[in-house]
Amino acid sequence: MKEENFLEWPDWVETEDVINKLKITQRTLQRWRINGTIPYSRLNGRCYYRKSDIVSLLKSNYNGEKGGKL
């Protein structure tokens, strides 16, 4: 996934946006919240994530030896 794709997002994104963009399940995202992998904010029963936190998560797990550029 290219970094430019993330620049199109607003600063805060909802659960559905993260799931669709990262191609993960709702359960995976829930697990990441529970074990502290990704910070979030909850408002009126909905979870919101900062775009910068998601980009940081991707960069911290980037393995340049096996993949292409971000």
NORKA-V880189 format. One record per residue. N is the residue number from 1. OMEGA is omega in degrees with one decimal (NA if undefined). BURIAL is I if it has 24 or more other C-alpha atoms within 12 Angstrom, else O. D_LAST is the distance of its C-alpha to the last C-alpha in Angstrom with 2 decimals. Layout:
[[N/OMEGA/BURIAL/D_LAST] [N/OMEGA/BURIAL/D_LAST]]
This chain:
[[1/-175.9/O/6.40] [2/-178.8/O/5.05] [3/-179.5/O/5.76] [4/179.4/O/8.86] [5/-178.9/O/10.23] [6/-179.1/I/10.82] [7/179.4/O/12.69] [8/-178.4/O/15.25] [9/168.7/O/16.31] [10/-177.5/O/19.30] [11/177.9/O/19.24] [12/-179.3/I/20.76] [13/-179.4/I/20.09] [14/-179.1/I/22.39] [15/-176.9/I/22.14] [16/179.6/O/22.11] [17/-179.8/I/19.12] [18/179.7/I/17.04] [19/-178.6/O/18.50] [20/-176.1/O/17.79] [21/-178.1/I/14.19] [22/-178.8/O/13.26] [23/177.5/O/15.97] [24/178.6/O/17.96] [25/176.9/O/21.69] [26/179.2/O/23.64] [27/177.5/O/25.02] [28/179.4/O/21.70] [29/176.8/I/20.92] [30/178.8/O/24.53] [31/178.5/O/24.25] [32/176.7/O/21.30] [33/-175.5/O/23.58] [34/-176.9/O/26.59] [35/173.4/O/25.21] [36/179.1/O/23.48] [37/-177.9/O/19.86] [38/177.5/I/19.09] [39/-179.6/I/21.47] [40/175.3/I/23.12] [41/-179.6/O/26.12] [42/-179.9/O/28.88] [43/-179.6/O/31.08] [44/176.0/O/33.82] [45/179.2/O/32.55] [46/178.6/O/29.03] [47/177.9/I/25.88] [48/-176.1/I/23.42] [49/175.1/I/20.07] [50/179.0/I/18.49] [51/-178.2/I/15.14] [52/177.4/O/14.38] [53/179.6/O/15.36] [54/177.4/I/13.05] [55/177.9/I/9.94] [56/177.8/O/11.65] [57/178.7/O/12.30] [58/-178.9/O/8.82] [59/-178.9/O/8.05] [60/178.6/O/11.55] [61/-178.2/O/11.18] [62/178.0/O/8.20] [63/-175.9/O/10.06] [64/-179.4/O/8.89] [65/-175.2/O/12.28] [66/-174.8/O/12.03] [67/177.4/O/8.70] [68/179.8/O/6.60] [69/174.7/O/3.77] [70/NA/O/0.00]]
